[in-house]
Amino acid sequence: MNQEVESTPREKVVVVLSGGMDSAVLLSHLAAQGHPLKAVSFNYGQRHVRELDSAARLATAAGVEHTIADLRGLTPLFGANSLSDLSVPVPEGHYAEESMKLTIVPNRNMIMLASAIAWAISSQFDAVAYGAHSGDHAIYPDCRPEFADAMSAASLLCDWKPIRLMRPFVQFDKGQIVALGHDLKTPFELTWTCYQGGEKHCGKCGSCTERQEAFAQAGVVDPVAYV
Amino acid sequence: MNQEVESTPREKVVVVLSGGMDSAVLLSHLAAQGHPLKAVSFNYGQRHVRELDSAARLATAAGVEHTIADLRGLTPLFGANSLSDLSVPVPEGHYAEESMKLTIVPNRNMIMLASAIAWAISSQFDAVAYGAHSGDHAIYPDCRPEFADAMSAASLLCDWKPIRLMRPFVQFDKGQIVALGHDLKTPFELTWTCYQGGEKHCGKCGSCTERQEAFAQAGVVDPVAYV
């Protein structure tokens, strides 16, 4: 890619940056394409709040403006779940297990996208990007492609200037995302994945299990420390 | 309506209750239909925050559980506007005027609906209702019917159990809403409309102007006090 001879203006993009590996690669990917970027992360009372530190460091490393929006005022609407209610224990093992449904914050993706779109509008940006991928789980209804399509339609209509929703990894699995991040030199050592939010990654929760499988699939060494 | 012989279960509905006249009538309307209800209001740093007191009083009068969700953590995403930024003066006169665009909070409806839907999901409710009506303004893109249709589609897909978006006033103008509220004995004296948020309604802002026209059209005396 030769940025010097690029003549068409790139879309300005607000990136939803969780601090995990998918959105870290998304940031690298859009930066490599030359898009002017801003990044937004959300504090919704998650137990693994240290992912927000990771998000801030990833944005700094990429030279991108970063804002943490605080959704904790919505906690009374969420009900009991293990991500935002510390009295509910984090289940271990694979996402496929029934117990993983406890990790759901209701309607999280719609709330985050709606908020990121608001920032795109007030910033006179063109698009919002997020790291939806083909491996998103059957237990997360708001990761379904048909949900994303409906949100895309709403996003094009919520303001006079359409805001485009970008999901460049929608055909990728997590192993392919790791491989792309490896090529783009994504600083994986800055990312945070574990739902437990301890000093090191626990290596046991559904989120850690998936991360380890993705790095193994890509044949890339995961630089983060595990318990 | 005879509730005693009602045999089909009514949908349980979360009502988006601003504290203004439209949502007040919406609450009366759904209560009269026998729906189990909860009401949610949003603090997004609006200048006319006293509408939240009106919302609480309307919910109490209707015997409905009420929660105020706090969206002020999103203020950094909104940019400058007269509703949430006290340094921007409230424009006077009709909504049709260009200056009224200053009253826009970007993507407000998507954010509020997304949040209300989250509460419907965690409450195992069936639907979210809001007071969209035919008079919603050309300056509010997120009041367009096609936007509402896209949000309805997203709402049916954001969880395994579909959440229905109800807009029973979509064919009504504000005069018709006042007439219905008059029939249903909606306590209009508890509502708050003015964007200025003073002791009494200013009678000059776009919101007051519209309210006065609606009551005049319906031939109903507005019980609130004006400056």
Interface residues (C-beta under 8 A of the other chain):
Chain A: V40 N43 T67 A69 D70 L71 R72 G73 L74 P76 L77 F78 G79 V105 P106 N107 R108 N109 M110 I111 L113 A114 S115 A116 I117 A118 W119 I121 S122 S123 P141 D142 R144 E146 F147 A150 M151 A153 A154 L157 C158 D159 W160
Chain B: V40 N43 T67 A69 D70 L71 R72 G73 L74 P76 L77 F78 G79 V105 P106 N107 R108 N109 M110 I111 L113 A114 S115 A116 I117 A118 W119 I121 S122 S123 P141 D142 R144 E146 F147 A150 M151 A153 A154 L157 C158 D159 W160
